Amino acid sequence: MLAGLAIACQVWARLRLRAAVVTAVARAAVQLVLVALVVRAVFTVPVASAAMLAVMAAVAIHTAAGRLAGLPGARRAVALATLGGAGLTLGVLFALPALPREPRYLIALGGIVLGGSMTACTLAGRRLLDGLRRRPGAGPAAPGRGGPPRPPRAHIARTAASEALLPALDQTRTVGLVTLPGAFVGALLGGASPADAARFQLVVLVALLTAETYAAAILVWLLGAPRTLPYPEPDRER
């Protein structure tokens, strides 16, 4: 019913994603059934959790890299950014006594931070690509040509990474005020106390923000003129 309403709105607004909505919903239903069966098996064989995380990471990298086909070296950069952001975050989480060291927590948090890293790479990469296409000669204007200096590629890269983090920042700022996130609701439905559910949700939000920050920063550093990134932003008042 809800999918039908979404498609009806797309038809009314003459949007071009009607088929994508149907495909996405169908894939989600099939994939969730399969994942439920796989996760059940993983919980009984803890060693299999590493294989499942590897599959998650491979799919995340493939998905984000496919969105950045216009950027040379995108697949390698996405792989390093995704694994770097998610790996660092999960390593810190399970090195500290923040969560139990159990396969169920590793799979749950691993999927969340890999998904967040994937999204950050997609958003940062597409904004970077758009900025470079709009300013193909990005860099200071040559002497004697006149006109204001063009923003350097480092500034474009920083802007792309910053804008990619806005959804995660907004989600963290408004948690509990605008929405009750899935981790919080899931913990409550699973029998956790409101305090424990809130604690788990806070860990998830901070983990997401950390993973996405590193993923976006690594990606634009690799794809957005790394030699110029340490330089300060241009003075906008000139």
N, C-alpha and C positions, 0 to 999 in steps of 0.2 A: 504493500500500500504506500509506504513512504517513498520507495524507489519510483513508483508510478507518479507520485506528486512531483518528485524532482524532475522526472522526464517531462511531465506536462509543463512545468515552468520553463524548461529549456525550449520546448516547442513554442510556447507563447513568446518568449524573449528572442527566438530565432538564434539560439546559441548552437554551437557546433559540436557539443560533447554528448549528444544523446546516446549514441552507440557506446561511448566510453563509460557512461553511467551504468548501462546494462552489463557491460563486460566486467566492470569493477565489482559490482554487487555479486555477480555470479562467481567470479574468481574468489572473492572474499569468503563466500559461503563454502565453496569446495576446499579452499586452503585452510580454513579454520577447522573443518572436520578432520582433515589430514593431520594438521598440527596437533589437535587434541589427542589423536591416536599416537603420534610420535612422542609427544611430551609424556604421555602416560608410560610409554616404554622407557624413555630416558630416565624418569624418576626411579625406575627399578634397576637401571644399569647406569650408575653415575658416570662411568667413563664415557658414555655416549654423549654427555652434555657438551664436551669439546667439539665433537663432530657436528652437533646441531648448531653451535655458535659459529662454526666455520661456514656452514651453509648459509646462515643468516647474514654473515659478513659478506659472502660472495654475492648474494642477491642484492644487498644494499649497495655494494660497489657497482655492480652491473647497472642497477637502476639509475643511480646518480650520474654515472659516466655517460649513460645513454642520453641524458638531458643536456650534456655539455659537449656534444659532438663537434661544435665549432671551435673548441679550444684545443690546440695541439698539446698532446701529453696529458689529456684530461683523465684518462683511466688510471694512469700511474699516480697522478696527484690525488685523485679521489680515494684510491686505495690507501695511500699513506695518511691522508687526512682522516679518513673514517677509522682506520685501525689505530691511529695515534690518539685521536680524541676518545674513542670508546675504550681502548686498552688502558690508557692512563687512568681514566675514571674508574673502571672496574678494578684495576689494580689497587687503587687507593681505598676504594670501598671495602674490599675484602681483606686488605692488609690491616685495616683498622677494625675494631670490634663494633662496627656500625650495623652489620647484618650477620645472621648465622651463615656459616660457610657450608651451605647445602646446595645441591644441584637445582632445586626449585627456585632459589633466590638468584643463582647465577644465570639461569635461563631467562627468568623474568626481567631482571635488571639488564642483562645483556641485550635482549631484544629491544628494550626501551631505549638504551643509549645508542645502540647501532642505528635504530630508526631515527633518532634525533640527529645523529651525526650525518646520516644520509640526507635528511632534509636540509641541514645547514649547508652541506656541500652543494646541493642543488640550488638553493637560493643564492648563496654567495657566488657560485660559478656563473649562474645566469645573469646576475647583476653585474658581475665583472665583465662578462662577454658583451653585455649591452653597453656598458660604459666605454669599453675599448672600441666598439664599433661606432659609437657616436663621436669618439675622439680618436680616430686612427693615428693621428700624429701626436698623441699625448706626450707632453713634455714642454719645457720652457720654449717660448717662441724664439726663433733665431734672431740675433741682433740685426737691426736695420729693416726688419720686415714690418714693424709697426704692429699695433693691436695689443691687447692684453695678453699676458702669458697664459698658455693653456695649462690646465691642471696636469701635474705629472701622473704617471701610471701608478705610483705609490698611493697617491690620494684617491684614485679611482678604486684601487684594491681595498684600501681601508674602508671606504664608503660601502663597498659591496659586502665586506665582512660584517660591518656594523649593522647594516639593514637586514642581513640574514638572521641576526640574533633577536630582532624585534619580537617575533612571535613567542620565542622562549621567555624573553623578559616580560612581555605582557601577561603570559600565562602564570609566571611566578608572582608578579605583582598583584594579580587579581584573584589568586586562588582563594576559594572560600567566599569571595564577594560576588563574583560573576558565575563561576562554575564550581561544581564539586568533582574534581578529577577522578579518573577511572581507578587509579591505585587506591585512593581514599575510600571510594564506594565499594570496591572489591574487597578491601580489608574488612570493612564493616559487615558486608554480606557474608564474609567468611568467618565471622564470629569475633573479630578483634574489637577491643574497646575503642571508643572515639579517640582517646589519647594515643594509643598505639597506631591507629589508622592515620592520625595526623602526623605522627613521627615518621612513619613509613613514606607518606606522601611527600614530606619535606625532603627526605633523603632522595626520592625520585626526582623532584624538581631541581634540586641543587646538582644532582648527577647529570641531568639533562642539560642544564645551563653550562656546566663545566665541559661536558663532551662536545656540545655544539660550538662553544667558544674556541676550543682548541681545533676542532675540525675546520671551522671557517677560517681561522687564522692561518693554519697550515696550508689550506687550499690556495688562498690568495697569495701567500708567500711563494708557493711553487709556480703559480700561473700568472702572477701579476707583477713581473719585474722585481724579483727578490733583491737584487742589488740596490734598489732605490728605496725599499720599504723602511729602513731605519731613519731616513731623512724626515724632518718635520714637515707638517702640512704647510702649503703656501699661505701667505698672509692674505686673507680675504678682504682686508680693508684697503689694500692698495689697488 
